[in-house]
Amino acid sequence: MELNYTKVGDYLLPNLTIEKQNNEKINKYGYLRLHYLKENNKPLYTTLLMKNELTNHLVSVSIEAENRLNILMEQYKNSDELLSEKNKINNQIEWAKLMNNYKNMAEEIILKEIIYV
């Protein structure tokens, strides 16, 4: 890799460019991963940043976590008869409580399996 420099006044500044990066959105799981890397895994964070792969890494973590959440929520819905559409109509508050509990459980699993590794 060859660096070219431009003279600005008395200084030589490197001509740095950012290569094409993934333009997909980073969701909350990607930002949690970013925070985790900054605070707990500086070497990996610095390496990804210097190789210009940090954004791609965060996007892939976002996608993987979102897919895992969807799979877990589908499994929970299929395994618990209280989460049926009939029960949703009859007892909305209880149904919402259960859904929130299952979502919290799924997010804990995602944090342990994907984000904080």
C-alpha positions in Angstrom: 0.0 0.0 0.0 1.5 3.3 -1.1 0.6 6.6 0.5 0.7 9.8 -1.4 1.1 13.1 0.4 0.0 16.6 -0.3 2.0 19.6 0.9 -0.1 22.1 2.8 1.9 25.0 4.0 4.9 23.5 5.8 3.2 20.1 6.4 2.9 16.9 4.3 -0.6 15.5 4.8 -1.4 11.9 3.7 -4.1 11.6 1.0 -6.5 9.3 2.8 -9.7 8.1 1.3 -12.5 6.0 2.7 -13.3 3.0 0.6 -16.8 2.0 -0.2 -18.6 0.8 2.9 -21.9 -1.0 3.5 -24.8 1.5 3.4 -27.3 -0.6 5.4 -28.6 0.7 8.7 -26.9 -0.1 12.0 -29.6 -0.9 14.5 -29.4 -0.9 18.3 -27.6 -4.2 18.4 -24.9 -2.8 16.2 -24.5 0.3 18.4 -24.3 -2.0 21.5 -21.6 -4.0 19.8 -19.7 -0.7 19.0 -19.9 0.4 22.6 -18.8 -3.0 23.8 -15.8 -3.0 21.4 -14.7 0.5 22.5 -15.0 -0.3 26.2 -13.9 -3.9 26.4 -12.0 -5.0 23.3 -9.8 -2.1 22.1 -7.5 -4.2 20.0 -10.3 -5.6 17.8 -12.0 -2.1 17.6 -8.7 -0.5 16.5 -8.0 -3.3 14.0 -11.4 -3.0 12.4 -11.2 0.7 12.3 -7.8 0.7 10.7 -8.8 -1.9 8.1 -11.9 0.2 7.3 -14.1 -2.8 8.2 -15.8 -1.5 11.4 -19.0 -0.4 9.6 -19.3 -3.7 7.8 -18.8 -5.5 11.0 -21.5 -3.5 12.8 -24.0 -4.0 10.0 -23.4 -7.8 9.9 -23.9 -7.9 13.7 -27.1 -5.9 13.3 -28.4 -8.2 10.7 -27.4 -11.4 12.6 -29.0 -10.1 15.9 -32.2 -9.1 14.1 -32.5 -12.5 12.4 -31.8 -14.3 15.7 -34.5 -12.1 17.5 -37.1 -13.0 14.8 -36.3 -16.7 15.0 -36.5 -16.7 18.8 -39.8 -14.7 18.9 -41.3 -17.1 16.3 -40.3 -20.1 18.5 -41.8 -18.5 21.6 -45.1 -17.7 19.7 -45.3 -21.3 18.5 -44.6 -22.9 21.8 -46.9 -20.9 24.0 -50.6 -21.1 23.4 -51.3 -18.0 25.4 -49.7 -16.0 22.5 -52.3 -17.1 20.0 -54.3 -14.5 18.0 -57.4 -15.7 19.9 -55.9 -14.9 23.2 -54.6 -11.6 21.9 -58.1 -10.5 21.2 -59.6 -11.8 24.4 -56.9 -10.7 26.9 -54.7 -8.0 25.3 -52.9 -6.8 28.5 -51.9 -10.4 29.4 -50.8 -11.0 25.8 -48.7 -7.8 25.8 -47.0 -8.8 29.1 -46.1 -12.2 27.8 -44.7 -10.8 24.5 -42.6 -8.2 26.4 -41.3 -10.9 28.7 -40.4 -13.2 25.7 -38.8 -10.3 23.9 -36.6 -9.4 27.0 -35.6 -13.1 27.2 -34.7 -13.1 23.5 -32.7 -9.9 23.8 -30.7 -11.3 26.8 -29.8 -14.4 24.7 -28.7 -12.1 21.8 -26.6 -10.0 24.0 -24.8 -13.0 25.4 -24.4 -14.9 22.1 -23.7 -12.1 19.6 -22.9 -8.7 21.1 -20.7 -9.5 24.1 -18.3 -12.1 22.6 
